[in-house]
Amino acid sequence: MRILGIDPGSNATGYGVLDREDGQLRHVAHGVLRPRPGAALPQRLATLVQGLEEVLTAHRPDAVAVEQVFVSASPRSALVLGQARGAVLAVLGAAGLHVAEYGARTIKQCVAGDGSADKRAVQRMVRRSLELDRTPANDAADALAAAICHAHRGRLAALGVGAYRDRRRRGGSGSWVVRRAR
Amino acid sequence: MRILGIDPGSNATGYGVLDREDGQLRHVAHGVLRPRPGAALPQRLATLVQGLEEVLTAHRPDAVAVEQVFVSASPRSALVLGQARGAVLAVLGAAGLHVAEYGARTIKQCVAGDGSADKRAVQRMVRRSLELDRTPANDAADALAAAICHAHRGRLAALGVGAYRDRRRRGGSGSWVVRRAR
């Protein structure tokens, strides 16, 4: 099973590809798509779409994982992020891919064992769990982290294990608890 | 000169096509793209993109006009609108089209002579100025209005006339004033 993780952004969209085989994760590729900063928005989004289409053609993923948007930012930044996200999701939809979404806390919990891990901790843990020679750039690390999270949850599901968010703990700030499905 | 106006939305995206010839406007086509409501977002955006690509293939516009987003809505609705808008703009960028953006007040002023005209007044004036047999649906009327606005401003520019927003009037709420360019 080949999983593509994406971290959409208008200036930089990270992607990461990995394979899950017999419960093991294997790194395939990662990178950051950066449209030319000076170009008009439609051209930048078109460049982003083209880059993503090349990633899909090169790696042919079976599943895609994207970080859920945490909408507490300003309407202006929600619009800007939404535009990049919409361009990305349309390409994935056209390719007939199912897109799984995970909250930022869930992804950090999956990768670093701590829902409030900082960016450097995520980068370090992504590097370690995929045995990379170098620490991936921020956006690519976030994309790989989303893919790892999807692989991990798929593995748990295969084992008959479910995960739920324990809202009773610490005033609902949320930690993930793994339990056997009934 | 063939102008495409678009009113992007996640549930309904209006479009309208018109020709400007010798200062006259001629209606070509209009409609509303409505992705299947129950489908997942990536599939709905892909349907929207496909519909828009068919409009571009059928009508081959020279220019595109889109309403500027008025970002005072909630971050959630800005995200939702941004996603539809991003999918649309990426298609236009990939087609090499320049996208002109106009504020809602400017468009209403162009079409209905009143920056605070309501939706029905815009629909009525769009119908009248393009001599349509029927009143176009809301989203299509807004798209045609953006196209009319672009055609109108192109005509003014050809006459050597500029437009500026007179911020001194009524506490900067803004009305449009046409004057000869110096």
Interface residues (C-beta under 8 A of the other chain):
Chain A: A40 L41 P42 Q43 R44 L45 A46 T47 L48 V49 Q50 V69 V71 S72 A73 S74 P75 R76 S77 A78 L79 V80 L81 G82 Q83 A84 R85 G86 A87 L89 A90 V91 L92 G93 A94 L97 H98 V99
Chain B: A40 L41 P42 Q43 R44 L45 A46 T47 L48 V49 Q50 V69 V71 S72 A73 S74 P75 R76 S77 A78 L79 V80 L81 G82 Q83 A84 R85 G86 A87 L89 A90 V91 L92 G93 A94 L97 H98 V99
